[in-house]
């Protein structure tokens, strides 16, 4: 578990932040690389730490749950349509 506490601030590794937000770690890594999520590299380590509040800010502003839900509905509809076509044959 890679959690740092500095004063009142709590910093999480990308892996911990992804688990907290229920998103894939690659999603957060991409957001960090693109500059949408602010984070810090400590020393020469590959681990990126993000402030817990910053992670939640990114989630509220950038993560599109509505789109993800629309894709799931479309998949279900297509799955249902394929099933009904098979019954007609």
NORJO-V475247 format. One record per residue. RES is the residue in three letters. PHI is phi in radians with two decimals (none if undefined). PSI is psi in radians with two decimals (NA if undefined). D_FIRST is the distance of its C-alpha to the first C-alpha in Angstrom with 1 decimal. Layout:
# NORJO-V475247
[[RES | PHI | PSI | D_FIRST] [RES | PHI | PSI | D_FIRST]]
This chain:
# NORJO-V475247
[[UNK | none | 2.07 | 0.0] [UNK | -1.86 | 1.52 | 3.8] [UNK | -2.17 | 2.26 | 6.1] [UNK | -1.98 | 2.41 | 9.5] [UNK | -2.04 | 2.13 | 12.4] [UNK | -2.17 | 1.88 | 15.8] [UNK | 1.10 | -2.21 | 18.7] [UNK | -1.59 | -0.11 | 18.5] [UNK | -1.56 | 2.55 | 16.4] [UNK | -2.09 | 2.14 | 12.8] [UNK | -1.88 | 2.37 | 11.3] [UNK | -2.06 | 2.63 | 8.7] [UNK | -1.24 | 2.86 | 8.2] [UNK | -1.04 | -0.64 | 10.8] [UNK | -1.11 | -0.78 | 8.9] [UNK | -1.16 | -0.73 | 7.2] [UNK | -1.11 | -0.70 | 10.8] [UNK | -1.11 | -0.72 | 12.5] [UNK | -1.12 | -0.70 | 11.1] [UNK | -1.14 | -0.70 | 12.2] [UNK | -1.55 | -0.11 | 15.5] [UNK | 1.06 | 0.78 | 16.1] [UNK | -2.22 | 2.92 | 17.1] [UNK | -1.34 | 2.53 | 16.6] [UNK | -1.05 | -0.56 | 14.4] [UNK | -1.14 | -0.54 | 17.7] [UNK | -1.11 | -0.79 | 19.3] [UNK | -1.21 | -0.67 | 17.0] [UNK | -1.07 | -0.74 | 17.4] [UNK | -1.11 | -0.75 | 21.2] [UNK | -1.08 | -0.67 | 21.3] [UNK | -1.14 | -0.82 | 19.8] [UNK | -1.08 | -0.64 | 22.3] [UNK | -1.43 | -0.10 | 25.1] [UNK | 1.49 | 0.18 | 24.4] [UNK | -1.46 | -0.35 | 23.9] [UNK | -2.18 | 2.13 | 20.4] [UNK | -1.46 | 2.34 | 20.1] [UNK | -2.64 | 3.05 | 17.2] [UNK | -2.31 | 2.41 | 16.8] [UNK | -1.65 | 2.29 | 16.2] [UNK | -1.72 | 2.01 | 15.4] [UNK | 1.10 | -2.49 | 18.0] [UNK | -1.64 | 0.16 | 18.7] [UNK | -1.31 | 2.71 | 15.2] [UNK | -1.46 | -0.14 | 15.0] [UNK | -1.32 | 2.31 | 11.8] [UNK | -1.83 | 2.30 | 13.1] [UNK | -1.90 | 2.41 | 11.9] [UNK | -2.17 | 2.57 | 13.8] [UNK | -1.19 | 2.42 | 14.9] [UNK | -1.01 | -0.73 | 14.2] [UNK | -1.15 | -0.64 | 18.0] [UNK | -1.14 | -0.68 | 18.7] [UNK | -1.09 | -0.76 | 16.6] [UNK | -1.16 | -0.65 | 18.7] [UNK | -1.06 | -0.80 | 21.8] [UNK | -1.04 | -0.77 | 21.4] [UNK | -1.05 | -0.82 | 21.0] [UNK | -1.14 | -0.72 | 24.1] [UNK | -1.52 | -0.52 | 26.2] [UNK | -2.07 | -0.52 | 25.4] [UNK | -1.40 | 2.14 | 24.0] [UNK | -1.74 | 1.53 | 27.1] [UNK | -1.20 | -0.56 | 26.7] [UNK | -1.06 | -0.75 | 30.5] [UNK | -1.13 | -0.74 | 31.0] [UNK | -1.07 | -0.71 | 28.5] [UNK | -1.17 | -0.66 | 30.4] [UNK | -1.13 | -0.68 | 33.7] [UNK | -1.14 | -0.76 | 32.7] [UNK | -1.06 | -0.74 | 31.8] [UNK | -1.09 | -0.73 | 35.2] [UNK | -1.09 | -0.76 | 37.0] [UNK | -1.06 | -0.75 | 35.6] [UNK | -1.10 | -0.72 | 36.6] [UNK | -1.12 | -0.77 | 40.0] [UNK | -1.13 | -0.68 | 40.6] [UNK | -1.09 | -0.75 | 39.5] [UNK | -1.14 | -0.75 | 42.0] [UNK | -1.12 | -0.69 | 44.7] [UNK | -1.12 | -0.68 | 44.4] [UNK | -1.16 | -0.66 | 44.8] [UNK | -1.28 | -0.54 | 47.9] [UNK | -1.17 | -0.64 | 49.5] [UNK | -1.16 | -0.61 | 49.2] [UNK | -1.23 | -0.54 | 51.0] [UNK | -1.26 | -0.43 | 54.0] [UNK | -1.24 | NA | 54.8]]
